[in-house]
Amino acid sequence: MKTNSRLVVSKVEPQNIMAFIKKVGRPVFTTHELTALSGKSASTVVHSLSRLIKQGLLVKIYRGVWAEPGPRPISPFEIIPYLFPRQRVYVSFITALHLHGIVEQIPQVITLASIAHTSTLRTKAGVFSVHQIAPALFDGFDWYKGEGNFLIAEPEKALIDSLYLSSRKKKQFGSFPELDFPPEFSFKKAARWAKHIPERNIRLYVLEKLKALEKSV
């Protein structure tokens, strides 16, 4: 006797996915987090999330990164840890100098330092430009004291990172808008960071540029 068999497709209803999203406890979350909470496959979860996007209940920030709209726009800085889960990065260069109040002009692109290859990510929350630096320079950063949970270079280190990149024919990192150094900014500390640069020619170039900046203050 023949029996009819049905292919049962595993799915997660949108209302159930919303319950798992609430369990995450923050507006930004990842596919990986929801698959772990729901026990469903990534493709099943993504299908349900896509239905919620069509209903205007969610926003897809980037591949594998989602957000629940709220009373305020999602800050591009708060999604950094989710964009680079396997790659340690920190905010530096012009973006960090702006956040520290040294550069007034708001950068259009968020600049990040990493020991991985240079790349650019375009997301719904903003554009992120990752720049490779020498492993010996991958230091001098800490958690941001303001809003958002991300790593940022100290003011002195952000300046040295910028000059370091400018030595590699990236002129946009050496041509600063007007700089306003606060009293606590230490050019001596910046020089100490410059001495971490392993390449002698680049190190001397950065120290020379740093002295010129100090004289202009």
GIFENLIN-V144566 format. One record per helix or strand of 2 or more residues. SS is the DSSP state (H for helix, E for strand). FROM is the first residue (numbers start at 0). TO is the last residue. If there is no record, write none. Layout:
BEGIN
ss:SS from:FROM to:TO
ss:SS from:FROM to:TO
END
This chain:
BEGIN
ss:H from:13 to:23
ss:E from:27 to:29
ss:H from:30 to:37
ss:H from:41 to:53
ss:E from:58 to:61
ss:E from:64 to:66
ss:H from:75 to:82
ss:E from:89 to:90
ss:H from:92 to:98
ss:E from:109 to:113
ss:E from:118 to:121
ss:E from:126 to:131
ss:H from:134 to:136
ss:E from:140 to:142
ss:E from:150 to:152
ss:H from:154 to:165
ss:H from:170 to:172
ss:H from:186 to:193
ss:H from:199 to:215
END
